[in-house]
Amino acid sequence: MKIKIKTIVVTLCLATVCAALAFSGCSTLSYYVDGNLTIIKSGAANIYGAGCYTYEGDGNETTIIIPDSYQGHPITQLGFSPSPYYNYFYVSLSGPCNGYSMLDYDEYYEQNGYDAEIVIADRQTVVFTVYIGGNILTLCSVSYDGALYVTGDKEVIYIQPEYYFVCSEDNKNFYSQDGLLYNKDGSLAEWKYIEEGAY
Protein backbone atom coordinates (compact mmCIF):
# COMPACT_ATOMS: atom_id res chain seq x y z
CA MET A 1 0.00 0.00 0.00
CA LYS A 2 1.35 3.43 -0.97
CA ILE A 3 0.45 6.60 0.88
CA LYS A 4 1.03 10.09 -0.46
CA ILE A 5 2.48 12.67 1.89
CA LYS A 6 -0.76 14.66 1.74
CA THR A 7 -2.70 11.77 3.24
CA ILE A 8 -0.47 11.21 6.25
CA VAL A 9 -2.33 11.16 9.55
CA VAL A 10 -0.21 12.11 12.51
CA THR A 11 -1.13 10.37 15.75
CA LEU A 12 -1.20 13.04 18.43
CA CYS A 13 0.12 12.26 21.87
CA LEU A 14 -2.26 12.31 24.81
CA ALA A 15 -0.82 15.52 26.19
CA THR A 16 -1.40 17.37 22.92
CA VAL A 17 -4.97 16.11 22.62
CA CYS A 18 -5.87 17.07 26.17
CA ALA A 19 -4.31 20.50 25.76
CA ALA A 20 -6.27 21.13 22.57
CA LEU A 21 -9.48 20.04 24.19
CA ALA A 22 -8.89 22.23 27.20
CA PHE A 23 -8.91 25.31 24.97
CA SER A 24 -11.54 24.18 22.47
CA GLY A 25 -14.41 25.90 24.19
CA CYS A 26 -15.85 22.70 25.68
CA SER A 27 -15.92 24.27 29.12
CA THR A 28 -18.45 21.73 30.40
CA LEU A 29 -16.02 18.83 29.92
CA SER A 30 -13.23 17.94 32.33
CA TYR A 31 -10.42 15.41 31.86
CA TYR A 32 -8.67 13.41 34.57
CA VAL A 33 -5.75 11.01 34.13
CA ASP A 34 -6.12 7.86 36.22
CA GLY A 35 -2.99 5.77 35.56
CA ASN A 36 -2.95 5.19 31.79
CA LEU A 37 -6.64 5.97 31.37
CA THR A 38 -8.28 9.35 30.82
CA ILE A 39 -11.63 9.89 32.53
CA ILE A 40 -14.02 12.40 30.94
CA LYS A 41 -16.61 14.28 32.98
CA SER A 42 -19.54 16.39 31.86
CA GLY A 43 -19.94 19.14 34.41
CA ALA A 44 -23.47 19.96 33.35
CA ALA A 45 -24.86 16.43 33.57
CA ASN A 46 -22.29 15.07 36.04
CA ILE A 47 -21.70 12.05 33.76
CA TYR A 48 -18.39 10.20 33.68
CA GLY A 49 -16.96 8.20 30.77
CA ALA A 50 -13.75 6.36 29.82
CA GLY A 51 -11.65 7.98 27.11
CA CYS A 52 -8.05 7.53 25.95
CA TYR A 53 -5.81 4.72 27.19
CA THR A 54 -2.10 5.47 26.68
CA TYR A 55 -0.01 2.47 25.59
CA GLU A 56 3.75 2.93 25.85
CA GLY A 57 4.92 -0.34 24.32
CA ASP A 58 5.10 -2.57 27.40
CA GLY A 59 3.43 -5.91 26.69
CA ASN A 60 2.09 -5.95 30.26
CA GLU A 61 -0.04 -2.88 29.51
CA THR A 62 -2.44 -4.62 27.13
CA THR A 63 -4.99 -5.19 29.90
CA ILE A 64 -7.34 -2.23 30.35
CA ILE A 65 -9.55 -2.13 33.43
CA ILE A 66 -12.37 0.40 33.29
CA PRO A 67 -13.03 1.34 36.92
CA ASP A 68 -16.59 1.21 38.20
CA SER A 69 -16.25 4.75 39.51
CA TYR A 70 -13.98 7.78 39.74
CA GLN A 71 -13.90 9.89 42.89
CA GLY A 72 -17.13 8.23 44.00
CA HIS A 73 -19.00 8.83 40.71
CA PRO A 74 -20.03 5.86 38.52
CA ILE A 75 -18.40 5.58 35.09
CA THR A 76 -21.32 4.88 32.79
CA GLN A 77 -19.96 5.40 29.26
CA LEU A 78 -17.21 4.13 26.97
CA GLY A 79 -16.26 7.13 24.91
CA PHE A 80 -18.33 10.21 25.54
CA SER A 81 -21.50 11.73 24.14
CA PRO A 82 -22.54 14.22 22.77
CA SER A 83 -19.03 14.95 21.37
CA PRO A 84 -17.88 11.66 19.77
CA TYR A 85 -15.56 13.41 17.32
CA TYR A 86 -13.16 14.35 20.11
CA ASN A 87 -14.04 11.83 22.80
CA TYR A 88 -13.45 8.29 21.67
CA PHE A 89 -12.63 5.32 23.80
CA TYR A 90 -9.34 4.42 22.15
CA VAL A 91 -5.74 3.35 22.63
CA SER A 92 -3.06 5.95 22.00
CA LEU A 93 -0.05 4.16 20.54
CA SER A 94 2.40 6.73 21.80
CA GLY A 95 5.65 4.79 21.96
CA PRO A 96 7.48 1.67 20.73
CA CYS A 97 5.27 -1.26 19.83
CA ASN A 98 6.21 -4.92 19.24
CA GLY A 99 9.83 -3.79 19.48
CA TYR A 100 9.45 -1.32 16.61
CA SER A 101 10.05 2.41 16.58
CA MET A 102 7.28 4.89 15.78
CA LEU A 103 7.83 6.47 12.39
CA ASP A 104 9.47 9.90 12.40
CA TYR A 105 8.04 11.54 9.29
CA ASP A 106 10.70 14.27 8.96
CA GLU A 107 13.52 11.74 9.22
CA TYR A 108 11.81 9.42 6.74
CA TYR A 109 11.49 12.13 4.10
CA GLU A 110 14.99 13.45 4.71
CA GLN A 111 16.32 9.95 3.98
CA ASN A 112 14.01 9.14 1.07
CA GLY A 113 13.30 12.52 -0.47
CA TYR A 114 10.32 14.76 0.21
CA ASP A 115 8.42 13.47 -2.81
CA ALA A 116 8.69 9.88 -1.52
CA GLU A 117 5.72 7.64 -0.91
CA ILE A 118 5.40 5.59 2.27
CA VAL A 119 5.05 1.90 1.45
CA ILE A 120 3.43 -0.23 4.17
CA ALA A 121 5.11 -3.64 4.17
CA ASP A 122 2.94 -5.25 6.82
CA ARG A 123 -0.12 -4.73 8.98
CA GLN A 124 -0.21 -6.01 12.56
CA THR A 125 -2.62 -5.87 15.46
CA VAL A 126 -2.18 -5.60 19.21
CA VAL A 127 -5.10 -7.04 21.18
CA PHE A 128 -6.15 -5.17 24.31
CA THR A 129 -8.35 -6.95 26.84
CA VAL A 130 -10.88 -4.47 28.19
CA TYR A 131 -12.64 -5.25 31.48
CA ILE A 132 -15.82 -3.28 32.07
CA GLY A 133 -17.80 -3.26 35.29
CA GLY A 134 -21.44 -3.14 36.23
CA ASN A 135 -22.00 0.59 35.69
CA ILE A 136 -21.46 0.93 31.92
CA LEU A 137 -24.75 1.95 30.32
CA THR A 138 -23.73 3.38 26.94
CA LEU A 139 -21.24 2.53 24.18
CA CYS A 140 -20.70 6.01 22.77
CA SER A 141 -17.67 6.04 20.49
CA VAL A 142 -14.66 3.84 19.81
CA SER A 143 -11.60 4.29 17.59
CA TYR A 144 -9.53 1.54 15.99
CA ASP A 145 -7.00 3.98 14.57
CA GLY A 146 -3.37 2.87 14.83
CA ALA A 147 0.07 4.22 13.98
CA LEU A 148 2.99 3.71 11.61
CA TYR A 149 6.22 2.09 12.81
CA VAL A 150 9.63 1.27 11.32
CA THR A 151 11.23 -2.15 11.79
CA GLY A 152 14.92 -2.93 12.13
CA ASP A 153 14.93 -3.63 8.39
CA LYS A 154 13.62 -0.09 7.76
CA GLU A 155 10.27 -1.43 6.59
CA VAL A 156 7.17 0.55 7.51
CA ILE A 157 4.36 -1.36 9.21
CA TYR A 158 0.96 -0.29 10.46
CA ILE A 159 -0.06 -1.42 13.94
CA GLN A 160 -3.73 -1.30 14.85
CA PRO A 161 -5.35 -1.91 18.24
CA GLU A 162 -8.14 -4.45 18.62
CA TYR A 163 -10.36 -4.89 21.67
CA TYR A 164 -11.38 -8.06 23.47
CA PHE A 165 -14.14 -7.16 25.92
CA VAL A 166 -14.83 -8.89 29.22
CA CYS A 167 -17.99 -7.69 30.94
CA SER A 168 -18.86 -8.03 34.60
CA GLU A 169 -21.80 -10.28 35.41
CA ASP A 170 -23.12 -7.38 37.51
CA ASN A 171 -23.76 -5.30 34.39
CA LYS A 172 -27.52 -5.08 33.75
CA ASN A 173 -27.18 -3.87 30.14
CA PHE A 174 -24.43 -5.95 28.51
CA TYR A 175 -22.68 -9.28 28.65
CA SER A 176 -19.58 -10.52 26.82
CA GLN A 177 -18.86 -13.63 24.80
CA ASP A 178 -15.70 -14.40 22.82
CA GLY A 179 -14.52 -10.81 23.27
CA LEU A 180 -17.69 -9.18 21.93
CA LEU A 181 -20.32 -7.21 23.82
CA TYR A 182 -23.99 -8.15 23.61
CA ASN A 183 -27.16 -6.57 24.88
CA LYS A 184 -29.03 -8.55 27.50
CA ASP A 185 -31.60 -9.54 24.86
CA GLY A 186 -28.87 -11.39 22.95
CA SER A 187 -28.37 -8.87 20.14
CA LEU A 188 -24.90 -7.58 19.34
CA ALA A 189 -24.23 -4.31 21.16
CA GLU A 190 -23.70 -1.37 18.81
CA TRP A 191 -21.56 1.75 19.21
CA LYS A 192 -23.06 5.13 18.40
CA TYR A 193 -19.92 6.06 16.46
CA ILE A 194 -16.96 3.98 15.24
CA GLU A 195 -13.72 5.23 13.72
CA GLU A 196 -11.92 2.55 11.73
CA GLY A 197 -8.17 2.32 11.24
CA ALA A 198 -6.73 4.97 8.96
CA TYR A 199 -4.80 2.59 6.67
C-alpha positions in Angstrom: 0.0 0.0 0.0 1.4 3.4 -1.0 0.5 6.6 0.9 1.0 10.1 -0.5 2.5 12.7 1.9 -0.8 14.7 1.7 -2.7 11.8 3.2 -0.5 11.2 6.3 -2.3 11.2 9.5 -0.2 12.1 12.5 -1.1 10.4 15.8 -1.2 13.0 18.4 0.1 12.3 21.9 -2.3 12.3 24.8 -0.8 15.5 26.2 -1.4 17.4 22.9 -5.0 16.1 22.6 -5.9 17.1 26.2 -4.3 20.5 25.8 -6.3 21.1 22.6 -9.5 20.0 24.2 -8.9 22.2 27.2 -8.9 25.3 25.0 -11.5 24.2 22.5 -14.4 25.9 24.2 -15.8 22.7 25.7 -15.9 24.3 29.1 -18.4 21.7 30.4 -16.0 18.8 29.9 -13.2 17.9 32.3 -10.4 15.4 31.9 -8.7 13.4 34.6 -5.8 11.0 34.1 -6.1 7.9 36.2 -3.0 5.8 35.6 -2.9 5.2 31.8 -6.6 6.0 31.4 -8.3 9.4 30.8 -11.6 9.9 32.5 -14.0 12.4 30.9 -16.6 14.3 33.0 -19.5 16.4 31.9 -19.9 19.1 34.4 -23.5 20.0 33.3 -24.9 16.4 33.6 -22.3 15.1 36.0 -21.7 12.1 33.8 -18.4 10.2 33.7 -17.0 8.2 30.8 -13.8 6.4 29.8 -11.6 8.0 27.1 -8.1 7.5 25.9 -5.8 4.7 27.2 -2.1 5.5 26.7 0.0 2.5 25.6 3.8 2.9 25.8 4.9 -0.3 24.3 5.1 -2.6 27.4 3.4 -5.9 26.7 2.1 -6.0 30.3 0.0 -2.9 29.5 -2.4 -4.6 27.1 -5.0 -5.2 29.9 -7.3 -2.2 30.3 -9.5 -2.1 33.4 -12.4 0.4 33.3 -13.0 1.3 36.9 -16.6 1.2 38.2 -16.3 4.8 39.5 -14.0 7.8 39.7 -13.9 9.9 42.9 -17.1 8.2 44.0 -19.0 8.8 40.7 -20.0 5.9 38.5 -18.4 5.6 35.1 -21.3 4.9 32.8 -20.0 5.4 29.3 -17.2 4.1 27.0 -16.3 7.1 24.9 -18.3 10.2 25.5 -21.5 11.7 24.1 -22.5 14.2 22.8 -19.0 14.9 21.4 -17.9 11.7 19.8 -15.6 13.4 17.3 -13.2 14.4 20.1 -14.0 11.8 22.8 -13.5 8.3 21.7 -12.6 5.3 23.8 -9.3 4.4 22.2 -5.7 3.4 22.6 -3.1 6.0 22.0 -0.1 4.2 20.5 2.4 6.7 21.8 5.6 4.8 22.0 7.5 1.7 20.7 5.3 -1.3 19.8 6.2 -4.9 19.2 9.8 -3.8 19.5 9.4 -1.3 16.6 10.1 2.4 16.6 7.3 4.9 15.8 7.8 6.5 12.4 9.5 9.9 12.4 8.0 11.5 9.3 10.7 14.3 9.0 13.5 11.7 9.2 11.8 9.4 6.7 11.5 12.1 4.1 15.0 13.4 4.7 16.3 10.0 4.0 14.0 9.1 1.1 13.3 12.5 -0.5 10.3 14.8 0.2 8.4 13.5 -2.8 8.7 9.9 -1.5 5.7 7.6 -0.9 5.4 5.6 2.3 5.0 1.9 1.4 3.4 -0.2 4.2 5.1 -3.6 4.2 2.9 -5.2 6.8 -0.1 -4.7 9.0 -0.2 -6.0 12.6 -2.6 -5.9 15.5 -2.2 -5.6 19.2 -5.1 -7.0 21.2 -6.1 -5.2 24.3 -8.3 -7.0 26.8 -10.9 -4.5 28.2 -12.6 -5.2 31.5 -15.8 -3.3 32.1 -17.8 -3.3 35.3 -21.4 -3.1 36.2 -22.0 0.6 35.7 -21.5 0.9 31.9 -24.7 2.0 30.3 -23.7 3.4 26.9 -21.2 2.5 24.2 -20.7 6.0 22.8 -17.7 6.0 20.5 -14.7 3.8 19.8 -11.6 4.3 17.6 -9.5 1.5 16.0 -7.0 4.0 14.6 -3.4 2.9 14.8 0.1 4.2 14.0 3.0 3.7 11.6 6.2 2.1 12.8 9.6 1.3 11.3 11.2 -2.1 11.8 14.9 -2.9 12.1 14.9 -3.6 8.4 13.6 -0.1 7.8 10.3 -1.4 6.6 7.2 0.6 7.5 4.4 -1.4 9.2 1.0 -0.3 10.5 -0.1 -1.4 13.9 -3.7 -1.3 14.8 -5.3 -1.9 18.2 -8.1 -4.4 18.6 -10.4 -4.9 21.7 -11.4 -8.1 23.5 -14.1 -7.2 25.9 -14.8 -8.9 29.2 -18.0 -7.7 30.9 -18.9 -8.0 34.6 -21.8 -10.3 35.4 -23.1 -7.4 37.5 -23.8 -5.3 34.4 -27.5 -5.1 33.8 -27.2 -3.9 30.1 -24.4 -5.9 28.5 -22.7 -9.3 28.7 -19.6 -10.5 26.8 -18.9 -13.6 24.8 -15.7 -14.4 22.8 -14.5 -10.8 23.3 -17.7 -9.2 21.9 -20.3 -7.2 23.8 -24.0 -8.1 23.6 -27.2 -6.6 24.9 -29.0 -8.6 27.5 -31.6 -9.5 24.9 -28.9 -11.4 23.0 -28.4 -8.9 20.1 -24.9 -7.6 19.3 -24.2 -4.3 21.2 -23.7 -1.4 18.8 -21.6 1.7 19.2 -23.1 5.1 18.4 -19.9 6.1 16.5 -17.0 4.0 15.2 -13.7 5.2 13.7 -11.9 2.6 11.7 -8.2 2.3 11.2 -6.7 5.0 9.0 -4.8 2.6 6.7 
